[in-house]
Amino acid sequence: MSENSALKAKLGIDVFKPGKVAHIKIKPGREKDARLQAAILLCPAGLYRANEKGEVTLTTDGCLECGTCLVACGIEVLDWNYPEGGTGVQYRYG
C-alpha cells in the first residue's frame, strides 16, 4: 500500500458531523482570487475546486480543521472559524 493510499484509508475512518452553518466561507467577490489556487493544491481533504468559470468553490464536509487554507489564503479571502460545538471532524485513528 502506498503512503498516499494509507493516508486516505486512515482519514476514511474519521467522522465528520456537519453544522448548520459552514465554518469556512470564501468571502464574496473573492472566488477568483489567485490565493485560492494554493488552497486547491494544499488542502489535505481536497475541498477546494475550480469551476468552469474560473471561480473556486468550497465544500466544508470532510474538513480536517487544520487551517492550511487559512495560512495559504489569508483572512482577506476566507472567513474561517472552528465549527460549532458537537460538529466538525472527529478523528478515529491513533
N, C-alpha and C positions, 0 to 999 in steps of 0.2 A: 504494500500500500504506500503510495507516495505521501510526502508530507502534506501536500495540499488536500488530498482526499481524506487523510487522517484528521486534519483540522476541521473539514466540513462535517465529518462524522461526529466529532466532539461537539461542534456547535449545533448539530442537528438534534441533540438531546436537551438543549436548553428550551425553556418555555418562555413565550412572550405573551403577556396579557395587555392587550391594547387599552388605552384610556379613552375617555370620551373626547378629549381634545388632543391633537397631535402635539408632542412635546418639542418637536423641531419643525420650523417652517422657514421656507425661503421667503425673504421679505419681498413684498410686492414691488414689481419693476426690476427685480434683480435676477430673474430667471435666466438671463443670457450673460450674466457676469462671468468673466473669464475665470475667476477663482473657483467657480463651481466645477470646472473641469478637473481640478485637483480632487474634489470630493468624489467624482466618478471613479477616479483611479485609486484613491486611498481608502475609501470606506470598506472596512473588512466584511461587512454584511452585504455589500453591493446594492445599497438602497437608492443610489442616485443614478438617473438615466437621462440621456439627451433624447428629445423627441425630434420629429421631422422638421419642426420649426427652428431647431437650434436652441430651444429652451430646455433647461434642466428641471426634471421633476423629481420628487422625493416621495417615497413610501416609508413610513416610520415603523411599520410592522416588522419585527425582527431586529430592530436597532439594538446594538450591544452597549449603547450609552458610554462609549469610550471617549468621545469628544474629538476624534480625529478630524471630523468635518469642520468643527468649530475652529480648530487650530489652523486648518488649511484655508478656510474661507473668511473667518473673522466675524465679528458682531455686526459689521456693516451689511453683510449678506444674509446671515442666518439669525433667526430668533430661536435660541437654543436654551432649553430648560430640562431638568430631570423630570421624568414622568411623575404624575401624582401618586401618592402612596397606594401600594397594592397593585400597581400596574407596572409595565415595563418588563425588562428581561429578568429571568430567574435562572441563574447558572446551575446546571446539574452535573457538571463534570469536575472532578477533583476537589 
